């Protein structure tokens, strides 16, 4: 293989690899080729009524407070390695961790990706956060990350660097990347 062709192949590999880092394509920038207003509207209509729990939801029949169930769930998953597209204890990505957590601690099914999860529930401001709210971060030009707020400024998530962990919202990495919060549990 000649040097020029080899350089092109390597460049393509680097570009594709960069696109796959992070959990999902971000809908933040309307100029992005991955964003369409219609996708956002369709997802909101499809998922809002289907996924957001109501007052009479099965969550009230679960044992313990939501906060204690969240911490127990975290202890079970702590240290699980990050794997893009992963959905199990051998490797998991951020949106799968959020989906599995909500199903486990609140009997609430969520869609699989951050791209769809960001349209579920009701947007809330950062100062309204309570345990169980989902927080989103802009981690790259076309990438998002999400996790579940635990209270006291902490959120649990599947970090690409350390696996399932708890981080501070005001951490120098996460604070400037904060994008949005949603409430999926009433």
NUKOL-231434 format. One record per residue: residue in three letters; x, y, z of N, C-alpha, C, O in turn. Coordinates in steps of 0.2 Angstrom, whole numbers, plus 5000, padded with zeros to 4 digits. Layout:
BEGIN
AlaXYZXYZXYZXYZ ...
//
This chain:
BEGIN
Unk500449945000500050005000500550065000500950075004 Unk500350114995500850174995500650215001500150215004 Unk501150265003501050305009500450355009500150365014 Unk500250375003499650425002499050385004498650415008 Unk498950325001498350285002498350265010497750265013 Unk498850245012498950225019498750285024498350275029 Unk498950345022498750405026498050415026497750435031 Unk497750405020496950415019496650365023496150385027 Unk496850305023496450255027496550265035496050255038 Unk497150285037497250305044496750365046496450365051 Unk496750415042496350475043495650455044495250485048 Unk495350415039494650395039494550355046494050365049 Unk494950315048494950275054494950325060494450315065 Unk495350375060495350425066494650455066494350465071 Unk494450485060493750515060493250475062492750495066 Unk493150415060492650365062492750355070492150355073 Unk493350345072493450335079493150395083492850385089 Unk493350455081493150515085492350515085492050535090 Unk492050495079491250495079490950455084490450465086 Unk491350395086491050345090491150355097490850325102 Unk491550405099491750415106491150455109490850495105 Unk490950445115490350475118489750435117489850385113 Unk489250445120488650405120488250415114487850365112 Unk488150475112487650485107487750545103488150585105 Unk487450545097487450605093487050655096486450645099 Unk487250715096486950775100486450805096486550825090 Unk485850825098485350865094485450935096485050975094 Unk485950955099486051025102486051075096485751135096 Unk486451065091486551105085486151095079486251045076 Unk485651135078485151125072485551125066485251095061 Unk486151145065486551145059486851075058487151055053 Unk486851035064487150965063486850925059486150925058 Unk487150885055486850835050486450785054486050745051 Unk486550775061486150725065485550755068485150715071 Unk485450815067484850855070484350865065484450895060 Unk483650855067483150875064482550895069482450865073 Unk482250955067481750975072481150915072480850905077 Unk481050885066480550835066480650775070480250745074 Unk481350755070481550695075481350715082481050675085 Unk481550775084481350795091480650795092480350775098 Unk480250825088479450825089479150755089478750735093 Unk479450715084479150645084479350605090478950565093 Unk479950615092480150575098479750595105479550555108 Unk479650665105479350695111478650665111478350645116 Unk478250665105477650635105477550565106477150545110 Unk478050525104478050455105478250435112477850395115 Unk478750465115478950445121478650475127478650445133 Unk478450535127478150575133477650535136477750525142 Unk477150515133476550485136476750415138476450385143 Unk477150385134477350315135477850295141477750245144 Unk478250345142478850335146478850375153479050345158 Unk478550425153478550465159478050435164477450425162 Unk478250425170477850395175477350445178477450505178 Unk476750415180476250465183476150445190476550405193 Unk475750485193475650475201475550405203475750385208 Unk475150375199474850305201475350255198475150195197 Unk475950265196476350225193476650165198476550175204 Unk476950115195477150055199477750075204477850045209 Unk478050135204478550155208478350165215478750145220 Unk477750175216477450185223477450115227477450115233 Unk477450065223477349995226478049965228478149915230 Unk478650005226479349975227479549995234479350035237 Unk479949945237480249955243480750005244481150015239 Unk480750045249481250095250481150165246480750165242 Unk481450215248481450275245481850275238482250225237 Unk481650315234481950315227482750325228483150295225 Unk482850375232483650385233483950325236484550315234 Unk483650285241484050225243484050175238484550135237 Unk483550165233483550115228484150135223484450095220 Unk484150205222484750225217485350205220485850185216 Unk485550225226486150205229486350135229486850105228 Unk485850095230485850015230486049995223486449955222 Unk485650025218485850005211486550025209486849985206 Unk486750085211487450105210487950055213488450035209 Unk487850035219488349985222488349925218488849895218 Unk487849895216487749835212488149845205488549805203 Unk488149905202488449915196489149955196489549955191 Unk489349975202489950015203490549985199490649925200 Unk490950015196491549995192491449955186491949935183 Unk490849945184490649905178491049945172490950005172 Unk491449915168491749955163491349985158490749955156 Unk491550035155491150075149491350035143491850015142 Unk490750025139490849995132490350025128489750025129 Unk490550065123490050095118489650045115489849995112 Unk488950055116488450005114488349945119487849905118 Unk488749945124488649895129488049895133487749955135 Unk487749845135487149845139487149795145486649785148 Unk487749775147487749725153488349735157488749785157 Unk488449695162488949695167489649695165490149715168 Unk489649665159490349655156490549725152491149725150 Unk490149765151490249835148489549865146489149835144 Unk489549935148488949965147489050045145489550065147 Unk488650075141488750145140488250185144487750155147 Unk488250245143487950295148487150285147486750285152 Unk486950285141486150285140485850215142485350215144 Unk486250165141486050095143485950095150485550065153 Unk486450125154486450125161485850165164485550145168 Unk485750225160485150265162484550225161484050215166 Unk484450185156483850145154483750095159483250085162 Unk484350055160484249995165484150025172483749985176 Unk484450075174484350105181483550125182483250105187 Unk483350155177482650175178482150115178481650115182 Unk482250065174481850005174481949975181481449955184 Unk482549975183482649935190482349975196482049935200 Unk482550035196482350075202481650105202481350115208 Unk481350105196480650145196480150105191479650135190 Unk480350045189479850015184479650055178479150055176 Unk480150105176480050145171480450135165481050135165 Unk480150105159480550095153480650155150480250205149 Unk481350165148481550225144481750195137481950145136 Unk481850245132482150225126482850215127483150225132 Unk483250185122483850155123484450215122484950205126 Unk484350265118484950305117484850375120484250395122 Unk485350415121485350485124484950525119484650575121 Unk485050515112484650545107483950545108483550595107 Unk483650495110482950485112482750505119482250535120 Unk483250485124483050495131483050575132482650595137 Unk483350615129483350685130482650715128482550775131 Unk482250685125481650705123481050685127480450695126 Unk481250645132480750615137480650655143481150685145 Unk480050655146480050695152479950765151479850795146 Unk480050795157479950875157480550905159480950885163 Unk480750955154481350995156481351025163480851055164 Unk481851025166481851065173482551105173483051085170 Unk482551155177483151195178483651155183483451115187 Unk484251175182484751135186484651145194484851105198 Unk484351205196484251215203483651175205483451185211 Unk483251145201482651105203482851035203482350995205 Unk483451015202483650935202483450905209483550925214 Unk483150845208483050795213483250725211483350715205 Unk483350685216483650615214483150585209482550585210 Unk483450555204483050515199483050555193482850535188 Unk483150625193483150665187483750645182484250625185 Unk483650655176484150635171484550695169484250745167 Unk485150695169485650755167485950735161486250685160 Unk486050785157486350775150486950825149486950885152 Unk487450805146488050845145488250845138488150795134 Unk488550895135488750905128489550885129489950925132 Unk489750825127490450805127490850815121491450805121 Unk490550835116490950845109490450885105489850895106 Unk490650895099490250935094489650895092489150935092 Unk489650835092489050795090488950735095488650685094 Unk489150745101489150695106488850715113488950775115 Unk488450675116488150685122488250635127488450575125 Unk488150645133488250595139487750615144487450665144 Unk487450555147486950565152487050525158487450475158 Unk486750545164486750505170486150525174485750555172 Unk486150495180485550505184485750545191486250525194 Unk485450595192485550635198485450595204484850565205 Unk485850605209485850565215485650615221485550585227 Unk485650675221485650725226486250745228486850725226 Unk486250805232486850835234487450845229488050845231 Unk487150865223487650885218488050825214488450835211 Unk487750765216488150705213487650675208487050675208 Unk487950645203487550605198487950535196488550535196 Unk487650485195487950415193487850415186487350435183 Unk488450385183488450375176488950325174489350305178 Unk488950305168489450255165489950295161489850325156 Unk490450315165491050355162491450315157491650255159 Unk491650345152492050315147492750305150493150265147 Unk492950335155493650335157493650285163494150245164 Unk493150285168493250245174492650195175492650155180 Unk492150185170491550145171491050175175491050235176 Unk490650135178490050165182490350195188490750165192 Unk490150255189490450295195489950345197489450355193 Unk490150385202489750445204490250505203490750505205 Unk489950555200490350615199489950675202489350675203 Unk490350735203490050795205489850835199490250845194 Unk489250865199489050905194489450965193489650995187 Unk489750995198490151055198490951035197491351075197 Unk491050975195491750955193491950995188491551015183 Unk492651015187492851055182492751025175492751065170 Unk492650955174492550935168491750935166491650955161 Unk491350915171490650915169490250975170489850985166 Unk490451025174490151085175490051125168489451145167 Unk490551135165490451175159490151135153489951165148 Unk490051075154489751035148489051015150488650985146 Unk488751045156488051035157487651055152487751115149 Unk487151015150486751035144485951045146485651095145 Unk485750995150485050995151484850945156485250895157 Unk484250955160484050905164483350895163482950935161 Unk483050825164482350815163482150775169482550735172 Unk481550775170481150745175480750695172480250705169 Unk480850625173480450575171480050545176479550505174 Unk480150555182479750525188479350585191479650635193 Unk478750575192478350625196478350615203478150655207 
//
